[in-house]
């Protein structure tokens, strides 16, 4: 029970440290603790004050490492970017990869249904394609053997559907 609680606390510390493993944090803390004891002894403080200074330096060093990680710079004992290592009793160390956003999902655009043209629309479009663009409604009506109103209405419907443009 005690070891399980200690392991969970260690895992929480690793998460709070932003990915540094506990070995790196312990090395930084112990180095600062030794430096604090030496500085406290050098100035002739009592041992309790010396340990207090050492602990404050150790916590400050660990907080500095964590804050540098939060700022985006990377500090590790080997000089390489630090990764999070979760290690349980005797189990091999697992490296947890950095968060990768999911790739965007491509959704195909809907395909327009084939447009069915009436016989008059088809013949009118064929004739307009053959002309140089300068043709009268009465000439089209005579060639297609329909009334001028039918030609005007059909041209309007084709333009409204975006099949042809009137310019």
N, C-alpha and C positions, 0 to 999 in steps of 0.2 A: 504494500500500500504506500509506504513512504517513498520507495524507489519510483513507483508509478507517478506519484505527485511531483517528485523531483524531475522526472523526465518531461512531464507536461509543462512544468515551469521552464525547463530548458528550451523546449520547443517554442514556448511563448516568447522567451527572450530572443531567440533566433528570428522570429517574425518581427518583433519590435526593432531588432537591429537592422532590418532592411536587407537581410540576405547574408550577413556575415555569420560564419560558423562560430561556435562557442570557443573554439581553440584560439581563434584570432582575438576575440574579445578578452579572453582570459589572459593572453600574452600581453595585450596592451594594458589591462588593469594591473597585472602583477609588475610590469615594468614601471608603471607610474607609482605603485605602492613602494617598491624598492627606492625609487628616486625620492619619494616623500620621506621615507625613514632616514635616508642619507641627509637630506636637507634639514629635517628636524633635528637630527643628531649634531649636525655641523653648527647650528645656531645654539645648541645647548639646551633645547627645550626638554621638558620632562617627557618621559616615554609615552604617557597618555596623549599629550599634545602632539608628539611626533607621529603617533599612529593616526590621530585625527587628521592631521595634515596629509598623511599618506593616503588615507581613505578618500579624502576630498579630491586629491589629485587623481586617484584611480577612477573614481566616478566621473570626474571631469574628462579624463582621457577617453573613457568609454562613450560618454555623451558626445564628445567631439567626433569620434569615429562614426557614431550613428548619425549625427547631424551632417557630416560630410557626405554620407551615403544618401541622405534625404535630399541634399542639394544636387545630386547627380554625379558627383565625382566618385571615383572608386578607389578604395584603399584596401589592400589585402597584404598579408605577410609575404606573399611571393611576388607582388607587383602586378599580378593579373587581376582582372575584374573578379570580384568575389561572387560566389554563388552560394546558395543556401544548401547546407548539408544536414539532413535529418538522419541521425544514427541511433538505433535502438540497441539494446544490450546484445553484442555479438553479431548483429546483422550488418551486411555491407552498407556502406554509405550510399545514399541515393541523392543525385543532383536534381533539384526541382527546376525545370526550365522557366525562363522569364515568360510573362504573359504575352501571348500573341493574339491580336484581334482576329476573329474569324474572317475568312475570305468572303468577299461579297458574292451573293448568289445571283447568277445571271438568269433572268426570266425572259423567255422569248416573247417578242412582240406579237400581238394577235395578228393573224393573217387575214386580210380582207377577203371576204367571199367574192367569188367571181361575179362580175356584173353582167347581167343579161341585157342585151340590147334588142329592141324591136327591129323588125325588118326595115322600117323607115329610118330609124336612128343609124343602123349599120350602113345603109345606102347613102345617107346624108354625110356621114363621117368619111366614107370612101371618096365621095365627090369633093368634099372640102379638102381632103388630103391631096387630091390631084390638082386642085386649083392653086393659083398664085396668091390667093387671099382676097382677090378683088372680084367678087361675084355677087350678083343681085339675088334677092329672095325670089323674084318672079322667074329668073332664069333657072334657079334650083327647082322651083315648083314645076316648071315646064319639063325639065329633064327627068324628074322623079315621078312625074304624072300625079301630083297631089296639089292641093290648094296652097296658096301663099300663107294662109293662116296656120295650116298644119306645119309648114316649114318653120314659121316664126315660133310657134309653140314648142316644137321639137328642139330648135336651137336654144330656146330659153331653158328647157329642161336639162339639156346636156351641159349648158353653162352653169346652171345651179348645182349640178352634181360634180362639177369640176372636171368634166371630160374634155371640154373645149373652153377656150377663153375668147372673149369678145374684145377685140381691140382695134 
